[in-house]
């Protein structure tokens, strides 16, 4: 018996293509009704060849909309002769929330971490754009074709294009968060042509995360933790001070064990503290100039050279500047400190200096009272 109404309903929402009948061919006749929903299209096949594609609505089969069928209709049957055909109902709704991800990490050459493995995860959505192309290239003669059957194939295409895009454009995994949108848009552009050749349209492509393996993430966390600490020397001083505080608390309420630990830590920290305090006062010894040592000695008594007037230590026989012979100093009768010739008071104790025998200003020899010339060198006194 010839079928008069042809339609397809899907309660699961997962079917992309539903074939009528699911196997073999159906007996149809001119005048039969074909009902196509808004989200569907119907592709007619007869003898393995696509005859026509119908959009949404109720369609009556005639030789006008199926011109190739007219050749097989025999007039003796009044134009109602049954003919065998197949109808593929194609679902054009958008299939959303298709999760994709890397099964194996992607090897990526990083400018900072050298070679690192990356995992990527995200979602995509697609729909059938060209009914006949999709049926001919993907579905074939299957009675039903669902989204689950094509998801793995599409995910493989996604991972391949994403890997290629990352290798050409990304320098370091540290730049990933700020470039998710750009990476998604660039990869989607490349995927469009891949989807289109199978009659599909890529509606959405979203990257949720691109991350290195867990062990690499731990190393990155350690690196950021060290950067957060700042000056490692100051951090170690802070930790040492905390250790002393904790040890003191443990010693106060932890019995013998706490006391032992507190004593051990205290002894070790006691040896470290002088250096720590010194470093705290002067963090960079190499940069700080050494302070000159304060002199506690009193300045030495200076005697002027009779020739060049240069200062010389009291008691010197010859001038350190010109080599001339120095006049002999007079000793204070009170404190025995050397006193320069002609000085009336001692600079050390303040006692009056008694006049003694005069001396030659040139050679320092004693001069008899009233002598006008030195008997030793002849210098005028």
C-alpha positions as CSV (number, residue, x, y, z in Angstrom):
1,X,0.0,0.0,0.0
2,X,1.4,3.4,-1.0
3,X,2.2,5.8,1.8
4,X,0.3,9.1,1.8
5,X,2.0,11.1,4.7
6,X,5.7,11.3,5.4
7,X,7.2,13.1,8.4
8,X,9.9,12.7,11.1
9,X,9.7,13.5,14.8
10,X,12.6,13.2,17.3
11,X,11.9,13.0,21.0
12,X,15.6,12.8,22.0
13,X,16.7,16.0,20.3
14,X,20.0,14.4,19.4
15,X,19.2,13.2,15.9
16,X,20.9,15.1,13.0
17,X,19.4,12.9,10.2
18,X,16.5,10.5,10.2
19,X,15.9,8.4,7.2
20,X,12.4,7.3,6.0
21,X,12.2,4.4,5.8
22,X,15.1,3.4,8.1
23,X,16.0,0.7,5.6
24,X,15.1,0.0,2.0
25,X,12.8,2.2,0.0
26,X,9.2,3.3,0.7
27,X,6.3,3.1,-1.8
28,X,5.2,6.7,-2.4
29,X,2.7,8.1,-4.9
30,X,2.1,11.4,-6.5
31,X,-0.2,13.5,-4.2
32,X,1.4,12.2,-1.0
33,X,1.9,14.7,1.8
34,X,5.4,15.5,3.1
35,X,5.5,17.5,6.4
36,X,8.7,19.3,7.2
37,X,9.2,21.1,10.5
38,X,10.7,24.6,10.8
39,X,14.0,23.2,12.0
40,X,14.1,20.5,9.2
41,X,14.7,20.0,5.6
42,X,13.8,16.8,3.6
43,X,16.0,15.4,0.9
44,X,14.4,12.9,-1.6
45,X,16.4,10.1,-3.1
46,X,15.4,7.6,-5.7
47,X,17.6,5.0,-7.3
48,X,20.5,6.4,-5.2
49,X,20.2,9.9,-6.7
50,X,19.0,13.1,-4.9
51,X,15.9,14.4,-6.6
52,X,15.1,17.5,-4.6
53,X,15.2,19.2,-1.2
54,X,12.1,20.6,0.6
55,X,12.2,23.3,3.3
56,X,9.7,23.7,6.2
57,X,5.9,23.3,5.4
58,X,3.4,20.8,4.0
59,X,4.4,19.6,0.5
60,X,2.3,17.6,-2.0
61,X,4.4,15.4,-4.2
62,X,3.8,16.3,-7.9
63,X,5.7,16.1,-11.1
64,X,6.2,19.9,-10.7
65,X,8.3,19.6,-7.6
66,X,9.7,16.2,-8.5
67,X,10.2,16.5,-12.3
68,X,12.5,13.5,-12.4
69,X,9.7,11.3,-11.1
70,X,7.4,12.1,-14.1
71,X,9.4,9.8,-16.3
72,X,8.6,6.8,-14.3
73,X,4.8,7.5,-13.9
74,X,2.7,5.5,-16.3
75,X,-0.4,7.2,-17.7
76,X,-2.6,4.1,-17.4
77,X,-2.5,4.5,-13.6
78,X,-4.0,8.0,-13.9
79,X,-0.9,9.7,-12.6
80,X,-1.2,8.0,-9.2
81,X,1.3,5.2,-9.8
82,X,3.4,4.4,-6.7
83,X,7.1,4.9,-6.9
84,X,9.9,3.8,-4.6
85,X,11.9,6.5,-2.9
86,X,13.8,7.5,0.3
87,X,13.4,10.7,2.4
88,X,16.2,12.0,4.6
89,X,15.0,14.5,7.2
90,X,17.8,16.7,8.3
91,X,17.7,18.6,11.6
92,X,19.0,22.2,11.3
93,X,18.8,23.1,14.9
94,X,22.0,24.3,16.7
95,X,23.6,21.5,18.6
96,X,25.1,23.3,21.7
97,X,27.4,22.5,24.6
98,X,29.5,20.1,22.7
99,X,32.5,19.7,25.0
100,X,36.0,19.3,23.5
101,X,39.3,18.7,25.1
102,X,42.8,17.3,24.7
103,X,43.2,13.6,25.4
104,X,47.0,13.9,25.5
105,X,48.9,17.1,26.4
106,X,50.1,19.3,23.6
107,X,53.9,19.8,23.5
108,X,54.5,23.6,23.3
109,X,57.8,25.5,23.0
110,X,57.7,28.2,25.6
111,X,60.1,31.2,25.6
112,X,60.3,31.2,29.4
113,X,59.7,27.6,30.5
114,X,61.3,26.0,27.4
115,X,59.3,22.9,26.5
116,X,56.0,22.6,28.3
117,X,52.9,20.3,27.8
118,X,49.5,22.0,27.7
119,X,45.9,20.7,28.1
120,X,43.0,22.6,26.5
121,X,39.3,22.5,27.2
122,X,36.2,24.2,25.9
123,X,32.8,24.0,24.2
124,X,31.5,24.4,20.7
125,X,28.1,24.5,18.8
126,X,27.3,23.6,15.2
127,X,24.5,23.0,12.9
128,X,23.9,21.5,9.4
129,X,24.1,24.2,6.7
130,X,24.0,22.1,3.5
131,X,21.6,19.2,3.7
132,X,22.5,17.2,0.6
133,X,26.3,17.8,1.2
134,X,26.0,16.5,4.7
135,X,23.9,13.5,3.8
136,X,26.2,12.5,0.9
137,X,29.5,13.0,2.7
138,X,28.8,12.0,6.3
139,X,25.5,10.1,6.7
140,X,25.4,7.9,3.6
141,X,22.6,5.3,3.9
142,X,22.4,5.1,7.7
143,X,18.8,5.1,9.1
144,X,19.7,7.4,12.0
145,X,22.6,9.7,12.5
146,X,23.1,11.5,15.9
147,X,25.4,14.2,17.2
148,X,27.3,11.7,19.3
149,X,28.5,10.0,16.1
150,X,30.2,13.1,14.8
151,X,31.4,14.7,18.0
152,X,34.7,12.8,18.2
153,X,35.5,13.7,14.6
154,X,34.8,17.4,15.2
155,X,36.9,17.4,18.4
156,X,39.8,16.0,16.5
157,X,39.7,18.8,13.9
158,X,39.4,21.4,16.8
159,X,42.5,20.1,18.6
160,X,44.6,20.0,15.4
161,X,43.7,23.6,14.4
162,X,44.2,24.9,18.0
163,X,47.6,23.3,18.3
164,X,48.7,24.8,14.9
165,X,47.4,28.3,16.0
166,X,49.1,28.2,19.4
167,X,52.4,27.2,17.8
168,X,52.3,30.1,15.4
169,X,51.1,32.9,17.6
170,X,51.7,32.2,21.3
171,X,55.1,32.9,23.0
172,X,54.6,32.0,26.6
173,X,51.9,30.3,28.7
174,X,52.0,33.3,31.0
175,X,50.3,35.3,28.2
176,X,47.4,32.9,27.8
177,X,44.8,34.5,30.1
178,X,44.8,37.8,28.2
179,X,44.6,36.1,24.8
180,X,41.8,33.6,25.2
181,X,39.4,35.6,23.1
182,X,42.0,36.1,20.3
183,X,43.0,32.5,20.3
184,X,39.3,31.4,20.2
185,X,38.5,33.8,17.3
186,X,41.6,32.8,15.3
187,X,41.0,29.1,15.7
188,X,37.3,29.5,14.9
189,X,38.2,31.2,11.6
190,X,40.4,28.3,10.6
191,X,37.7,25.7,11.6
192,X,35.0,27.3,9.5
193,X,36.4,26.0,6.3
194,X,36.9,22.5,7.8
195,X,33.3,22.3,8.9
196,X,31.9,23.8,5.7
197,X,33.3,21.1,3.4
198,X,31.0,18.6,5.2
199,X,28.0,20.9,5.0
200,X,28.3,22.1,8.6
201,X,28.5,25.6,10.1
202,X,30.5,26.3,13.3
203,X,28.3,28.6,15.4
204,X,30.4,29.0,18.6
205,X,33.9,28.1,19.7
206,X,34.8,28.9,23.3
207,X,38.1,28.1,25.1
208,X,37.5,27.5,28.8
209,X,41.1,26.8,29.8
210,X,44.5,26.1,28.5
211,X,46.7,24.9,31.3
212,X,50.0,23.1,31.9
213,X,50.1,19.8,33.8
214,X,49.7,19.8,37.6
215,X,53.4,19.4,38.4
216,X,54.2,22.4,36.2
217,X,51.5,24.5,37.8
218,X,53.1,23.8,41.2
219,X,56.5,25.1,40.0
220,X,54.8,28.2,38.6
221,X,53.1,28.7,42.0
222,X,56.5,28.4,43.8
223,X,58.0,30.9,41.4
224,X,55.2,33.4,42.1
225,X,55.5,32.8,45.8
226,X,59.2,33.6,45.8
227,X,58.4,36.8,43.9
228,X,55.7,37.7,46.4
229,X,58.2,37.4,49.3
230,X,60.4,40.1,47.8
231,X,63.8,40.4,49.6
232,X,64.7,36.8,50.6
233,X,67.1,38.1,53.3
234,X,64.5,40.1,55.0
235,X,62.0,37.2,54.8
236,X,64.5,34.8,56.4
237,X,65.0,37.3,59.3
238,X,61.2,37.5,59.8
239,X,60.9,33.7,59.8
240,X,63.8,33.4,62.3
241,X,62.1,35.9,64.6
242,X,58.9,34.0,64.4
243,X,60.7,30.7,65.1
244,X,62.1,32.3,68.3
245,X,58.6,33.5,69.3
246,X,57.1,30.0,68.7
247,X,59.9,28.3,70.5
248,X,59.4,30.5,73.5
249,X,55.7,29.7,73.6
250,X,56.4,26.0,73.2
251,X,58.9,26.2,76.0
252,X,56.4,27.9,78.3
253,X,53.6,25.3,77.9
254,X,55.0,22.3,76.3
255,X,56.9,20.6,79.1
256,X,60.3,19.1,78.6
257,X,60.0,18.5,74.9
258,X,59.0,22.1,74.4
259,X,61.8,23.3,76.6
260,X,64.3,21.2,74.7
261,X,63.2,22.5,71.3
262,X,63.0,26.1,72.6
263,X,66.5,25.8,74.0
264,X,67.9,24.3,70.8
265,X,66.3,26.9,68.6
266,X,67.2,29.7,71.1
267,X,70.9,28.6,71.1
268,X,71.1,28.4,67.3
269,X,69.3,31.7,66.9
270,X,71.4,33.3,69.6
271,X,74.5,32.7,67.4
272,X,72.6,34.1,64.4
273,X,71.2,37.2,66.0
274,X,74.4,39.3,66.2
275,X,74.9,39.0,62.4
276,X,71.2,39.5,61.8
277,X,71.2,42.7,63.9
278,X,74.3,43.9,62.1
279,X,72.7,43.2,58.7
280,X,69.5,45.0,59.8
281,X,71.5,48.1,60.8
282,X,73.7,47.9,57.7
283,X,72.0,45.7,55.1
284,X,74.8,46.1,52.5
285,X,78.2,46.2,54.1
286,X,79.9,46.5,50.7
287,X,78.1,49.6,49.8
288,X,78.5,51.4,53.2
289,X,81.9,53.3,53.6
290,X,83.9,52.3,56.6
291,X,83.7,54.9,59.3
292,X,87.1,56.2,60.4
293,X,88.3,55.0,63.8
294,X,88.0,57.7,66.5
295,X,91.3,58.7,67.9
296,X,91.6,58.8,71.7
297,X,95.2,60.0,71.8
298,X,95.9,63.7,72.5
299,X,97.6,65.6,69.6
300,X,101.4,65.5,69.9
301,X,103.2,68.8,70.9
302,X,104.4,70.5,67.7
303,X,107.7,72.5,67.6
304,X,108.2,74.9,64.6
305,X,111.4,74.4,62.5
306,X,113.6,77.5,62.8
307,X,114.4,77.2,59.1
308,X,111.1,76.4,57.3
309,X,108.6,76.8,60.1
310,X,107.2,73.3,59.5
311,X,105.7,71.6,62.6
312,X,107.8,68.8,64.1
313,X,107.3,66.6,67.2
314,X,108.8,67.9,70.4
315,X,112.2,66.4,70.9
316,X,113.0,66.0,67.2
317,X,116.6,66.9,66.4
318,X,116.1,67.4,62.7
319,X,113.2,68.9,60.7
320,X,111.1,66.3,58.9
321,X,110.5,68.8,56.1
322,X,113.8,70.5,55.3
323,X,116.3,68.4,57.3
324,X,117.6,71.4,59.3
325,X,118.7,70.9,62.9
326,X,116.0,71.7,65.4
327,X,116.5,73.8,68.6
328,X,116.5,71.7,71.7
329,X,113.2,72.0,73.6
330,X,113.0,73.1,77.2
331,X,111.4,70.8,79.7
332,X,108.7,72.2,82.1
333,X,110.0,72.1,85.6
334,X,106.5,71.2,86.9
335,X,105.4,68.3,84.6
336,X,108.5,67.7,82.5
337,X,106.6,68.2,79.2
338,X,108.6,69.7,76.4
339,X,108.1,73.4,75.9
340,X,109.0,75.4,72.8
341,X,111.7,78.0,73.1
342,X,110.5,81.4,74.2
343,X,107.2,80.1,75.7
344,X,106.4,81.6,79.1
345,X,103.8,79.0,80.2
346,X,103.6,75.2,79.8
347,X,100.9,74.2,77.4
348,X,100.3,70.9,79.4
349,X,100.1,72.1,83.0
350,X,100.0,75.9,82.7
351,X,103.0,76.4,85.0
352,X,105.3,79.3,84.4
353,X,108.4,78.3,82.4
354,X,111.6,79.4,84.2
355,X,114.2,80.9,82.0
356,X,117.1,78.6,81.3
357,X,120.2,78.8,79.3
358,X,119.7,80.0,75.8
359,X,120.5,77.9,72.8
360,X,121.7,78.6,69.3
361,X,118.7,78.8,66.9
362,X,120.7,77.1,64.2
363,X,122.4,74.2,65.9
364,X,120.8,74.1,69.3
365,X,124.0,74.3,71.3
366,X,124.0,76.1,74.6
367,X,125.1,79.7,74.5
368,X,127.0,81.4,77.4
369,X,125.2,84.3,78.8
370,X,125.8,87.4,76.8
371,X,127.3,85.5,73.8
372,X,126.5,87.2,70.4
373,X,127.6,84.3,68.2
374,X,127.4,80.5,68.5
375,X,130.8,79.1,69.3
376,X,129.8,75.9,67.5
377,X,128.4,77.1,64.2
378,X,129.0,80.9,64.2
379,X,125.4,81.8,63.9
380,X,124.4,85.2,65.3
381,X,122.4,84.7,68.5
